[in-house]
Amino acid sequence: MTTLTLPRDRALHLTVPQVMGIINVTPDSFSDGGAYLTTGHAVEQAKVLLKQGATILDIGGESTRPGAPDVTCEAELKRVIPVIAAIRDVSDCVISIDTSKAQVMEAAIESGADIINDVRALQEPNALQVAAKYSDVPICLMHMQGKPRTMQANPSYVDLFGEVKAFFEQRIAACEQVGIAKERLILDPGFGFGKSLAHNFSLLGEFEQFTQLKLPLLAGLSRKSMFGQLLNRETDARVAASLAGALLCAQQGANIIRVHDVQETADVLNVWHAARNGVTL
């Protein structure tokens, strides 16, 4: 599948990997928490990321880092809805809402969001029903073992790839049962979400296994602790490692790369694309 239908008769073409720029409207996200708490700062960052090469902006109002506290629906709405509305006022870019709450999903779509990006894969109350209501909104389903507060306590698998694929198959079936067409779905194996260091690098080394599910794939490993653990690097010193991960995923079939460092990632992907397909001067 190379094209996703979007609201307002638009489309997202996935023949080449798309860069999804992260804007966390939170005080405690692991990399950029607190940087874009005001609507004005978030909109300015959105403009920067679009100029740098992002084709999707992912707006989140709740940190899902390991150990993160829960955020109320009211607080999340106050964080993300003004930002989505303000970005939509100045740009027709593709906007993704990073949430698991049905009420936030619906309010975000009504304010101009185009994609639902749910780390809990539409398992929260009424999330499936809200997603089914908007037939032109794609949905990214992510795999997570456990919950954010405890997911890294002791993740274990008998068959890592088999269990992640089985989870996706179950969630795809749940979506189809409520009328969500399979063609609307994107899959994210969930680097760092209930995965040990060994699990994360197994996923990275064999990411292409998920192409067997024949749906668009999202890779989200930007600046994650898997690189910090491997290389002994603090969060802001993981850019090179993140670029290596992004390229490896793109080479193995990832359609969307979710990142903090948009310009660097876009440069890497553009060089890779030119080397594969040639350039015309």
SVG drawing of the C-alpha trace seen along z (x, -y; Angstrom):
<svg xmlns="http://www.w3.org/2000/svg" viewBox="-19 -32 48 51">
<polyline fill="none" stroke="black" stroke-width="0.4" points="0.0,0.0 1.6,-3.3 -1.2,-5.9 -3.3,-6.7 -6.5,-8.7 -6.7,-11.8 -9.5,-14.2 -10.5,-17.0 -9.8,-14.9 -6.0,-14.8 -3.6,-11.9 -0.3,-10.8 1.9,-9.1 4.3,-6.5 6.3,-5.5 9.3,-7.0 9.7,-7.2 8.0,-10.2 9.5,-12.1 7.2,-12.6 8.4,-15.5 7.7,-15.2 6.2,-18.1 5.6,-17.1 3.4,-19.6 4.4,-18.2 6.5,-19.1 8.1,-15.7 8.7,-13.9 12.2,-12.3 13.7,-14.5 11.9,-17.7 9.6,-17.9 8.9,-21.5 10.3,-23.0 6.9,-23.7 4.4,-24.1 2.9,-27.3 0.9,-27.3 3.2,-30.0 6.3,-28.0 4.7,-24.8 3.6,-26.6 7.0,-28.1 8.6,-24.7 6.0,-23.3 7.1,-25.8 10.8,-24.9 10.1,-21.2 8.1,-21.6 10.9,-23.7 13.4,-21.1 11.6,-18.4 8.8,-16.9 5.7,-15.9 3.8,-14.9 3.7,-16.7 3.0,-14.4 1.4,-16.4 1.4,-14.7 0.1,-15.9 1.0,-12.9 4.5,-11.5 4.7,-7.8 8.3,-7.4 8.9,-4.6 7.5,-5.6 5.6,-8.5 2.5,-9.5 -1.0,-9.5 -2.4,-12.7 -6.1,-13.6 -8.2,-14.0 -8.9,-17.6 -5.2,-18.4 -4.3,-16.6 -7.1,-18.5 -5.8,-21.8 -2.3,-21.0 -3.0,-19.7 -6.2,-21.2 -5.0,-24.8 -1.8,-23.7 -3.5,-21.6 -6.0,-24.4 -3.2,-27.0 -1.0,-24.9 -4.1,-24.1 -4.7,-27.9 -1.2,-28.4 -0.6,-25.1 -2.3,-22.3 0.4,-19.9 -0.5,-16.4 -1.1,-16.5 -1.1,-13.4 -2.5,-13.3 -0.5,-11.1 -3.1,-10.0 -4.9,-7.0 -8.0,-8.8 -11.1,-8.7 -12.2,-12.2 -8.8,-13.7 -8.9,-11.8 -12.3,-13.2 -11.5,-16.8 -8.2,-16.7 -9.8,-15.4 -12.5,-18.1 -9.7,-20.7 -7.8,-19.6 -5.8,-16.4 -5.5,-13.9 -4.0,-10.8 -4.5,-9.0 -1.2,-7.7 -2.1,-5.5 0.6,-3.7 -2.2,-1.6 -3.6,-0.5 -7.2,-1.6 -7.6,0.4 -8.8,-2.4 -12.6,-2.9 -14.5,-4.1 -11.3,-4.5 -12.3,-2.0 -15.7,-3.6 -14.3,-7.1 -11.7,-5.9 -14.5,-4.1 -16.5,-7.3 -13.9,-9.1 -13.5,-6.9 -10.8,-9.1 -8.5,-9.2 -5.6,-6.7 -4.7,-5.0 -1.3,-3.9 -1.5,-0.9 1.6,-0.4 2.7,2.7 3.4,2.2 3.9,4.9 2.5,3.6 1.9,0.0 4.2,-3.0 4.8,-3.1 5.9,0.5 6.6,1.6 10.4,1.7 10.4,3.5 11.0,6.9 9.9,7.3 10.0,10.9 8.9,12.8 9.0,16.5 8.8,15.4 9.4,11.7 8.3,11.4 5.6,14.0 4.0,12.2 4.2,8.8 2.7,10.0 -0.1,11.8 -0.9,8.6 -1.1,6.7 -3.4,9.4 -5.7,9.2 -5.9,5.4 -6.5,5.4 -9.3,7.9 -10.8,5.7 -10.7,2.7 -12.4,4.5 -15.1,5.7 -16.2,2.1 -16.0,1.1 -12.4,-0.3 -11.0,0.7 -7.6,2.4 -6.4,0.0 -6.6,-2.8 -4.0,-1.1 -0.4,-1.8 1.7,0.5 4.5,-0.4 6.4,2.4 7.0,0.0 10.7,-0.3 11.3,-0.9 7.8,0.0 8.0,3.1 11.3,4.2 14.7,5.0 17.9,3.8 18.2,7.1 14.6,7.0 15.0,3.5 18.0,4.4 16.4,7.6 13.5,5.5 15.9,3.1 17.9,5.9 14.9,7.7 12.4,4.8 11.5,6.1 9.7,9.1 6.7,6.7 6.3,6.1 4.7,9.5 1.6,7.9 1.3,5.8 0.5,2.5 2.4,-0.7 5.0,-0.7 6.1,-3.4 9.5,-3.4 9.9,-5.4 13.3,-5.1 14.5,-8.7 17.0,-9.3 15.6,-6.3 17.3,-4.7 18.3,-1.7 21.0,-3.9 21.9,-5.4 22.4,-1.9 24.4,-0.7 26.6,-3.7 26.6,-5.4 25.1,-8.6 22.8,-11.1 19.6,-11.9 20.9,-14.9 24.0,-12.9 22.0,-10.2 21.4,-11.9 24.0,-9.8 22.6,-6.6 19.1,-7.7 20.0,-8.4 21.6,-5.0 18.4,-3.4 16.2,-5.5 18.2,-4.4 18.2,-0.8 14.4,-0.9 13.9,-2.7 16.1,-0.1 13.8,2.6 10.5,1.1 9.6,-1.6 7.2,-4.1 7.2,-6.7 10.1,-7.7 9.1,-9.5 12.0,-11.7 13.1,-14.7 15.9,-15.6 14.0,-16.3 16.6,-18.0 19.3,-15.4 16.9,-12.5 15.6,-14.1 19.1,-14.5 20.0,-10.9 16.8,-9.6 17.3,-12.0 20.9,-10.7 19.7,-7.1 16.9,-7.8 19.2,-9.5 21.7,-6.6 19.0,-4.1 17.1,-6.1 19.6,-8.5 19.3,-12.3 18.6,-14.7 20.5,-18.0"/>
</svg>
